[in-house]
Structures are given as structure tokens and as C-alpha cells.
Amino acid sequence: MGVTDTNGADSVKRLRRLDCCAVSDALDQLGMTGQVTGVPKRSGGAARIAGQAVTLKLHDGPRPDGPVRHLGTTAVELSGPDTVIVVEQRTGLDAGCWGGLLTLGAKLRGVAGVVADGPVRDIDEARDYDFPIFSTALTALTARSRVVEAATNAPVTPWGVTVNPGDYVIADSSAIIFIPADRIEAVLETAEAIAFKEAAMARALMAGKPISAVMGGDYEHMLDGGKGQ
């Protein structure tokens, strides 16, 4: 995939209004997984990022046949404002899977951000550009002679989660969550309902209702498929 279509852009817009906790609760209610926790945001001031996945897989094997391109450049050129670049560098080598010039290229194309299962370098440049990056580690070591691009826009498994090109990604300080494209409508509808109920509960607290009453049995059963909500 390249830049998202109209339907994808609408779904991204709705996803961007949510947070990872509401989306995680929606996945729980629907019997789905895809949540990744414990990955820090290394740069970028936005509260959250959301978009459709453009994927990048790196390995420590031979370079694929064809014209030589720097790793990540194809992913950047396929991306736009409603995309998140998802990088898998699970070789175990301390080698940058993303760097400063790629960050600048992505920033200039309006890319929402990068989530990387692997070390990222030049993070101070990303902070200067206010570009959101979530990653497992930081490094100064170059990818050169260590890792190469294995594939772009092919299935990847960051943090053990299967992610296909065009799947949806949301990330904030609580989690990174991947949502299969064919389940996005169900997840959005469920998460929006949960967020609506929690907003109503917050208003009740602000109006003076006791917290024990607000967070009673209805709250405890909020994810029971509509029962006791």
C-alpha cells in the first residue's frame, strides 16, 4: 500500500480521537490481541500517533537482489500523513534500524510516526524535528555492514505480533496497538462506545457524584459485551 484511501483516512481520523487504553479495552471485549506495552516514546510531543502501517523488515543476511537502496527509503516514499512506519529489526544485533535522515524524510512527507522493534539512532535529531518515534532501544551504531533491508510492505512480526501492510496502528505513552485492517470497524465502534461511557462517568464525578457510585458494578462489567454497562 501507499498513501491511505478515503475509507482508511476516515478510520485513521476516528482512531486518532481515541487512546490506547480504550482501544485495548475494545480488543479485550472482542477477544482480540495486538497490544504491546513497555515500549517508550523516544521523541515527538504529540499525545498519540495513529495510522495505517507501512512495514519495514531488516535482517542480518545478504542484501536482496536488485538496485541498491538505503534501508527504509522505500518505506518513506510509500508513506504519508495517515501512515505509521512499522520496523522489525529482531536480529539481536545492536544496529540502527532507523536514523536521522530517514526521520527528516518522513517528517517532510508528514508521516505520523515510527514504531520500531529494534534500536534507533540519531534520536536527538528526531527530538529536534519533533517527530514521534517509539522503539525498544537506542544506539549510535550504524546499520552498515550489520543489517540490511529484507522487505518493505511485507508481513512483519514486531514484538511477536503479526502486522500486515495497511493494518492500523495507534501508539501513546501507555502502549502500541496493532489492529488488522479487516477488524478496524468493529474495534472503532467498540472503543468509541467505551470512551463515551468513560466520558459520562468523568462528568458525573465532576458533578459531585461519589466515586464509589460512579465506579460501581456498571464499571466492573463494562467490557462484558454490553451486559451491565
HELIX and SHEET records of a PDB file:
HELIX    1   1 THR A    6  ARG A   16  1                                  11    
HELIX    2   2 CYS A   20  LEU A   30  1                                  11    
HELIX    3   3 THR A   73  LEU A   78  1                                   6    
HELIX    4   4 GLY A  100  LEU A  108  1                                   9    
HELIX    5   5 ILE A  123  ASP A  128  1                                   6    
HELIX    6   6 PRO A  158  GLY A  160  5                                   3    
HELIX    7   7 ALA A  181  ARG A  183  5                                   3    
HELIX    8   8 ILE A  184  MET A  206  1                                  23    
HELIX    9   9 ILE A  211  VAL A  214  1                                   4    
HELIX   10  10 GLY A  217  GLU A  220  1                                   4    
SHEET    1   A 8 GLN A  35  VAL A  36  0                                        
SHEET    2   A 8 ILE A 176  ILE A 179 -1                                        
SHEET    3   A 8 TYR A 168  ASP A 172 -1                                        
SHEET    4   A 8 ARG A  48  HIS A  59 -1                                        
SHEET    5   A 8 THR A  83  GLU A  88  1                                        
SHEET    6   A 8 GLY A 113  VAL A 120  1                                        
SHEET    7   A 8 ILE A 133  LEU A 138  1                                        
SHEET    8   A 8 LYS A  41  SER A  43 -1                                        
SHEET    1   B 5 GLN A  35  VAL A  36  0                                        
SHEET    2   B 5 ILE A 176  ILE A 179 -1                                        
SHEET    3   B 5 TYR A 168  ASP A 172 -1                                        
SHEET    4   B 5 ARG A  48  HIS A  59 -1                                        
SHEET    5   B 5 VAL A 148  THR A 152 -1                                        
END                                                                             
